[in-house]
Amino acid sequence: KVVYVREGNRSVITMSSDYRGAAKDFAMIIPTPKVLKREQVGTVQPETITHLDSYTAPRLVEYHDHDPCYEGYSEPVVEPALIIEESAGGLSRRKQEPIYRRADALGVKIKGKFAVGTYDILILAAEQSDGLAEFLTTEGYKLPEGAERVLGNYIEVGMKFFVAKVNLERHKAGEVKELPPLQIKFRSRHFMLPIELGKLNSNGTQDALFFMLTRKGRVEPANYPITELPSNFGIPSYIEKDFGGFYKALFARAAPSQGGIVTEYAWDMQWCDPCAADPLSREELEELGVHWLKSGDSPAQDVYVTRLHAQYTKNQMTKDIAFRVTNNRENFQGRYVMNHPFVGDVSCKAGKEYVQELQLRLRKEAVQLSEVTGWPARDVERKVRASVPRGYW
């Protein structure tokens, strides 16, 4: 998960990895356009990223059909449900000192060395990819196959390298064992994210969520196709028990086959209709790098959030992602409506009409569900039939 705040040429990037394993085996190597100083690196509370994820996640809206034979009527109950799964890889490193002499001997310059929270940070520059790869390997990093070639590509365009590992003593002494998201700040005319190194460390299909915060409007990839997640349609009530499976199938069908990016949410953060979670507070937005809020503004004045979901394998999306900020402020969210059929006496005239209308609705939902997920139509119909009272199908 990456939160990217972009205003002019100023970038604030917060990275939260779905790392699974021992803290001693974790490390992160990120190419950056600048040599970062201590004041340009920090950490963010994991809860802030979780809040932003929940606020923008595809959502399930739940309604209950009212009794068609009862003249009174009450508003339906709405309950959002959020299910998203991600995956990411990690690198490992061990501590050795002294380090500067070994780096110099291999043509690697240590431009910065400091601590941030539980992390030890190195800022590296290199002349050759083989020297950088050898240095990292010597220092205990487990570089995946193909890393030297990718490192060389970044060296050729003048990129530096932000390297973070866990300081085990400080991590052990801390109350929270979850690795906090790392944040870097810099100025650059290039609005991009490097993904090549992360791809090398993936065992298969890799997912990345990009939460883009700007003042103007939607963020789109400049060098890859983009689609919108199919949204705003009814789904059968049995999906409630497997919303995660439904979402995965829906996304797989919507995502470009050769790797690409899907818009899952785009909205002005001052409001939503309705919200899957409360909007972020001023403090949370400032923590993520939103610097343009003025005294007296509402907490999300001029903050527009775009949630992009990328999915790719090692052989897909072979270039780093370039982005552009647009003036498009059209609202969009992944939203799915589940209407539970009424269960009870439907012997009145209105009840019989309700059953007829319900049968048409259920068949329409089944057909559309099959189309957007690729699930066999007969399987969907069978499950819908089993989930509703006899006579409703």
Protein Blocks (a to p, Z undefined) as FASTA:
>chain_A
ZZdddehjaccdddddddeddfklgccddddfbdcdfklgccddfklmmmmmmmmgccdd
ddddddfkbmbdcddddddddddddddddddddddddfklmmmmnopacfbdcdehjbcc
dddddfbfklmmmmmmmnopacdehklmmmmmmmmnopacddddddfklmmmpmblbdcd
dddddddfbdcddfklmmmmpgbdcddddddddfklccddfkbccddddehiaddfklmm
mmmmmmmmmmmmmpcfkbpaddfbdcdfkbccddfbdcddfklmmmnopakbcehiafkg
oiacddddddddfkgojbccdddddfbfcdcddddddddddeddfkbmklmmmmmmmmmm
mmmmmmmmmmmnopafklmmmmmmmmpcehiZZ
